[in-house]
């Protein structure tokens, strides 16, 4: 583990165990919102696409959401480092809730995509701040990893409830009602977070609080333009010339090149370049990107396979998806217990990669004659493996980053995961558009197994010492 710079003083820190527990309860409530926002529509979306006659834009709903989230995460991660995270978390709940309400009123698939993009911005803001906030409360990584299991458990349980709840509400009240679950939950989360989470604000001088607007604009283009261009290329866009897609790709590449000198000169860069300088950081972010692709290919497209190919109802498909997300906290808890005892904790990521690969491999064989236990076992293994991977990506990035950059470091790994999610869902959408759901998904699952092997190899190269 690299040595960390002195921790800047903070205001409003909680000290007693009761205060810490209440603070984490408020934080966990925001994570529940993030989970509902990203998963509750997974079993609802096939019905929505049929109702709005927009199956051709199916992939855009997920890609647009992940694109907006990826753009927002890094920017708000840095703003959290500069101005504190509580106000940003409160704002993110409001944005997600408003977006969900508007999505429920959508009359066309294009409107739904636009409102999901708004929710993606809120989700990016929430992800950037919620998963960095434990570092404010628990400077010691060995102590932090156990408390982070509480966040992982909250996220996973809510993710497990989300598809089931979405499917049940859709069948009982229609797909529009499913979007209203998030705003209702948001009211509870707003209360818990505002009341119990301390307003911890790093002490910076006026120069350090300057917002790097030029860097933020270039970062937005560097992240967002290539993803939009990729989606136009692989999924098609209703007659939009291919030249527009190529122009977006080039704009993203040019923005990334311009971002480097701008951030080097900025007094407080929106994206400190030294975060990516260590080899450990590079390996972690590459592994995180591949894992994000695998995770959301499973979450986003397995329900489509279960419903449109295997003939399950939305509720039944949601129930079958539950083991995947329900096993995430189990893996996270085991990971949290094992982490302090291992001198080389990166080995836990190799275990997670193997379990995730096994789950994807079993999913390749899904068919109408597959017994229920086979589906449940495959998705359980995938979820258990993710429980060993997701918390460690964030924790390792925090461990090898200076305390004053912990927010942007946490946001970076979340961004690369979101990038992987966007690219993965876009490519699978292309495979389905040029073939069939069954063939496209089986090819994608074979690729997922290979990606899990790559993650295991990258994890073997990461050298994190648990000191």
URPEDA-V856810 format. One record per residue. N is the residue number from 1. RES is the residue in three letters. PHI is phi as a letter, one per 40 degrees, with the letter a starting at -180 (NA if undefined). PSI is psi in whole degrees, 0 to 359 (999 if undefined). Layout:
# URPEDA-V856810
N|RES|PHI|PSI / N|RES|PHI|PSI
This chain:
# URPEDA-V856810
1|UNK|NA|133 / 2|UNK|c|152 / 3|UNK|c|144 / 4|UNK|b|151 / 5|UNK|c|162 / 6|UNK|d|142 / 7|UNK|c|127 / 8|UNK|c|147 / 9|UNK|c|149 / 10|UNK|b|160 / 11|UNK|b|143 / 12|UNK|g|21 / 13|UNK|c|144 / 14|UNK|c|147 / 15|UNK|b|314 / 16|UNK|c|159 / 17|UNK|c|323 / 18|UNK|c|316 / 19|UNK|c|319 / 20|UNK|c|319 / 21|UNK|c|316 / 22|UNK|c|321 / 23|UNK|c|317 / 24|UNK|c|331 / 25|UNK|c|315 / 26|UNK|c|320 / 27|UNK|c|318 / 28|UNK|c|327 / 29|UNK|c|325 / 30|UNK|c|326 / 31|UNK|c|325 / 32|UNK|c|318 / 33|UNK|c|315 / 34|UNK|d|320 / 35|UNK|c|313 / 36|UNK|d|317 / 37|UNK|c|323 / 38|UNK|c|342 / 39|UNK|b|338 / 40|UNK|c|337 / 41|UNK|c|357 / 42|UNK|c|318 / 43|UNK|c|346 / 44|UNK|c|329 / 45|UNK|d|320 / 46|UNK|d|320 / 47|UNK|c|322 / 48|UNK|c|314 / 49|UNK|c|323 / 50|UNK|c|317 / 51|UNK|c|323 / 52|UNK|c|6 / 53|UNK|f|52 / 54|UNK|b|35 / 55|UNK|c|331 / 56|UNK|c|339 / 57|UNK|b|13 / 58|UNK|d|312 / 59|UNK|c|332 / 60|UNK|c|331 / 61|UNK|c|315 / 62|UNK|c|317 / 63|UNK|c|317 / 64|UNK|c|320 / 65|UNK|c|312 / 66|UNK|c|326 / 67|UNK|c|310 / 68|UNK|c|320 / 69|UNK|c|317 / 70|UNK|c|321 / 71|UNK|c|321 / 72|UNK|c|329 / 73|UNK|d|307 / 74|UNK|c|318 / 75|UNK|c|312 / 76|UNK|c|336 / 77|UNK|c|318 / 78|UNK|c|320 / 79|UNK|c|327 / 80|UNK|c|322 / 81|UNK|c|325 / 82|UNK|c|321 / 83|UNK|b|359 / 84|UNK|g|159 / 85|UNK|b|339 / 86|UNK|c|312 / 87|UNK|c|324 / 88|UNK|c|322 / 89|UNK|c|319 / 90|UNK|c|317 / 91|UNK|c|323 / 92|UNK|c|323 / 93|UNK|c|318 / 94|UNK|c|316 / 95|UNK|c|314 / 96|UNK|c|318 / 97|UNK|c|317 / 98|UNK|c|316 / 99|UNK|c|320 / 100|UNK|c|319 / 101|UNK|c|319 / 102|UNK|c|322 / 103|UNK|c|325 / 104|UNK|c|337 / 105|UNK|c|3 / 106|UNK|d|137 / 107|UNK|b|343 / 108|UNK|b|164 / 109|UNK|c|326 / 110|UNK|c|319 / 111|UNK|c|317 / 112|UNK|c|317 / 113|UNK|c|316 / 114|UNK|c|317 / 115|UNK|c|328 / 116|UNK|c|329 / 117|UNK|c|317 / 118|UNK|d|316 / 119|UNK|c|324 / 120|UNK|c|321 / 121|UNK|c|314 / 122|UNK|c|321 / 123|UNK|c|322 / 124|UNK|c|317 / 125|UNK|c|317 / 126|UNK|c|315 / 127|UNK|c|318 / 128|UNK|c|326 / 129|UNK|c|320 / 130|UNK|c|320 / 131|UNK|c|349 / 132|UNK|c|337 / 133|UNK|d|324 / 134|UNK|d|332 / 135|UNK|c|333 / 136|UNK|c|326 / 137|UNK|c|329 / 138|UNK|b|88 / 139|UNK|c|331 / 140|UNK|c|116 / 141|UNK|d|324 / 142|UNK|c|325 / 143|UNK|c|323 / 144|UNK|c|322 / 145|UNK|c|329 / 146|UNK|c|321 / 147|UNK|c|329 / 148|UNK|c|337 / 149|UNK|c|330 / 150|UNK|c|319 / 151|UNK|c|316 / 152|UNK|c|319 / 153|UNK|c|317 / 154|UNK|c|315 / 155|UNK|c|315 / 156|UNK|c|317 / 157|UNK|c|315 / 158|UNK|c|323 / 159|UNK|c|325 / 160|UNK|c|320 / 161|UNK|c|325 / 162|UNK|d|304 / 163|UNK|c|321 / 164|UNK|c|313 / 165|UNK|c|319 / 166|UNK|c|316 / 167|UNK|c|318 / 168|UNK|c|315 / 169|UNK|c|321 / 170|UNK|c|315 / 171|UNK|c|323 / 172|UNK|c|318 / 173|UNK|b|355 / 174|UNK|h|161 / 175|UNK|c|332 / 176|UNK|c|324 / 177|UNK|c|332 / 178|UNK|c|326 / 179|UNK|c|340 / 180|UNK|c|352 / 181|UNK|c|321 / 182|UNK|c|311 / 183|UNK|c|323 / 184|UNK|c|316 / 185|UNK|c|328 / 186|UNK|c|327 / 187|UNK|c|317 / 188|UNK|c|316 / 189|UNK|c|319 / 190|UNK|d|316 / 191|UNK|c|310 / 192|UNK|c|317 / 193|UNK|c|314 / 194|UNK|c|325 / 195|UNK|c|322 / 196|UNK|b|338 / 197|UNK|c|129 / 198|UNK|c|149 / 199|UNK|c|83 / 200|UNK|c|118 / 201|UNK|b|119 / 202|UNK|c|144 / 203|UNK|c|110 / 204|UNK|b|155 / 205|UNK|c|174 / 206|UNK|d|324 / 207|UNK|c|321 / 208|UNK|c|341 / 209|UNK|c|1 / 210|UNK|c|132 / 211|UNK|c|131 / 212|UNK|c|82 / 213|UNK|c|318 / 214|UNK|c|316 / 215|UNK|c|321 / 216|UNK|c|318 / 217|UNK|c|315 / 218|UNK|c|322 / 219|UNK|c|320 / 220|UNK|d|315 / 221|UNK|c|321 / 222|UNK|c|327 / 223|UNK|c|314 / 224|UNK|c|319 / 225|UNK|c|314 / 226|UNK|c|324 / 227|UNK|c|317 / 228|UNK|c|319 / 229|UNK|c|320 / 230|UNK|c|317 / 231|UNK|c|320 / 232|UNK|c|323 / 233|UNK|c|314 / 234|UNK|c|333 / 235|UNK|b|350 / 236|UNK|g|159 / 237|UNK|a|52 / 238|UNK|f|48 / 239|UNK|g|357 / 240|UNK|c|129 / 241|UNK|d|147 / 242|UNK|c|332 / 243|UNK|d|327 / 244|UNK|c|320 / 245|UNK|c|315 / 246|UNK|c|321 / 247|UNK|c|321 / 248|UNK|c|318 / 249|UNK|c|316 / 250|UNK|c|322 / 251|UNK|c|321 / 252|UNK|c|318 / 253|UNK|c|317 / 254|UNK|c|321 / 255|UNK|c|321 / 256|UNK|c|321 / 257|UNK|c|319 / 258|UNK|c|332 / 259|UNK|c|326 / 260|UNK|c|305 / 261|UNK|c|327 / 262|UNK|c|316 / 263|UNK|c|330 / 264|UNK|c|329 / 265|UNK|c|342 / 266|UNK|c|140 / 267|UNK|c|316 / 268|UNK|b|87 / 269|UNK|c|142 / 270|UNK|c|334 / 271|UNK|b|92 / 272|UNK|c|119 / 273|UNK|c|335 / 274|UNK|c|346 / 275|UNK|c|325 / 276|UNK|c|359 / 277|UNK|c|317 / 278|UNK|c|142 / 279|UNK|c|324 / 280|UNK|c|319 / 281|UNK|c|318 / 282|UNK|c|316 / 283|UNK|c|318 / 284|UNK|c|317 / 285|UNK|c|325 / 286|UNK|c|316 / 287|UNK|c|321 / 288|UNK|c|321 / 289|UNK|c|315 / 290|UNK|c|320 / 291|UNK|c|320 / 292|UNK|d|320 / 293|UNK|c|312 / 294|UNK|c|314 / 295|UNK|d|312 / 296|UNK|c|343 / 297|UNK|c|318 / 298|UNK|c|311 / 299|UNK|c|322 / 300|UNK|c|326 / 301|UNK|b|337 / 302|UNK|c|318 / 303|UNK|d|324 / 304|UNK|c|318 / 305|UNK|c|315 / 306|UNK|c|323 / 307|UNK|c|307 / 308|UNK|c|337 / 309|UNK|b|314 / 310|UNK|c|350 / 311|UNK|g|17 / 312|UNK|c|152 / 313|UNK|c|163 / 314|UNK|d|319 / 315|UNK|c|315 / 316|UNK|c|319 / 317|UNK|c|320 / 318|UNK|c|319 / 319|UNK|c|321 / 320|UNK|c|333 / 321|UNK|c|342 / 322|UNK|d|316 / 323|UNK|d|327 / 324|UNK|c|308 / 325|UNK|c|335 / 326|UNK|c|333 / 327|UNK|c|347 / 328|UNK|d|312 / 329|UNK|c|329 / 330|UNK|c|313 / 331|UNK|c|320 / 332|UNK|c|321 / 333|UNK|c|315 / 334|UNK|c|319 / 335|UNK|c|316 / 336|UNK|c|326 / 337|UNK|c|322 / 338|UNK|c|331 / 339|UNK|d|308 / 340|UNK|c|343 / 341|UNK|c|351 / 342|UNK|b|132 / 343|UNK|c|333 / 344|UNK|b|79 / 345|UNK|c|349 / 346|UNK|c|343 / 347|UNK|c|333 / 348|UNK|c|327 / 349|UNK|c|329 / 350|UNK|c|321 / 351|UNK|c|314 / 352|UNK|c|321 / 353|UNK|c|319 / 354|UNK|c|317 / 355|UNK|c|318 / 356|UNK|c|319 / 357|UNK|c|320 / 358|UNK|c|318 / 359|UNK|c|317 / 360|UNK|c|320 / 361|UNK|c|318 / 362|UNK|c|326 / 363|UNK|c|337 / 364|UNK|d|328 / 365|UNK|c|5 / 366|UNK|d|132 / 367|UNK|a|175 / 368|UNK|c|336 / 369|UNK|c|2 / 370|UNK|c|130 / 371|UNK|c|153 / 372|UNK|d|323 / 373|UNK|c|330 / 374|UNK|c|316 / 375|UNK|c|314 / 376|UNK|c|319 / 377|UNK|c|317 / 378|UNK|c|313 / 379|UNK|c|331 / 380|UNK|c|316 / 381|UNK|c|318 / 382|UNK|c|315 / 383|UNK|c|319 / 384|UNK|c|320 / 385|UNK|c|319 / 386|UNK|c|330 / 387|UNK|c|334 / 388|UNK|c|343 / 389|UNK|c|307 / 390|UNK|c|312 / 391|UNK|c|326 / 392|UNK|c|328 / 393|UNK|d|310 / 394|UNK|c|314 / 395|UNK|c|317 / 396|UNK|c|322 / 397|UNK|c|321 / 398|UNK|c|323 / 399|UNK|c|325 / 400|UNK|b|14 / 401|UNK|b|149 / 402|UNK|c|149 / 403|UNK|d|321 / 404|UNK|c|349 / 405|UNK|b|14 / 406|UNK|c|329 / 407|UNK|c|312 / 408|UNK|c|330 / 409|UNK|c|316 / 410|UNK|c|321 / 411|UNK|c|325 / 412|UNK|c|315 / 413|UNK|c|326 / 414|UNK|c|324 / 415|UNK|c|314 / 416|UNK|c|325 / 417|UNK|c|318 / 418|UNK|c|322 / 419|UNK|c|314 / 420|UNK|d|320 / 421|UNK|c|315 / 422|UNK|c|314 / 423|UNK|c|317 / 424|UNK|c|312 / 425|UNK|c|327 / 426|UNK|c|315 / 427|UNK|c|321 / 428|UNK|c|321 / 429|UNK|d|322 / 430|UNK|c|316 / 431|UNK|c|320 / 432|UNK|c|320 / 433|UNK|c|329 / 434|UNK|c|5 / 435|UNK|a|244 / 436|UNK|a|166 / 437|UNK|c|315 / 438|UNK|c|309 / 439|UNK|c|316 / 440|UNK|d|317 / 441|UNK|c|324 / 442|UNK|c|320 / 443|UNK|c|319 / 444|UNK|c|322 / 445|UNK|c|325 / 446|UNK|c|317 / 447|UNK|c|322 / 448|UNK|c|320 / 449|UNK|c|317 / 450|UNK|c|321 / 451|UNK|c|323 / 452|UNK|c|321 / 453|UNK|c|321 / 454|UNK|c|321 / 455|UNK|c|318 / 456|UNK|c|320 / 457|UNK|c|316 / 458|UNK|c|320 / 459|UNK|c|325 / 460|UNK|c|338 / 461|UNK|c|346 / 462|UNK|c|130 / 463|UNK|b|95 / 464|UNK|b|120 / 465|UNK|c|127 / 466|UNK|c|85 / 467|UNK|b|999
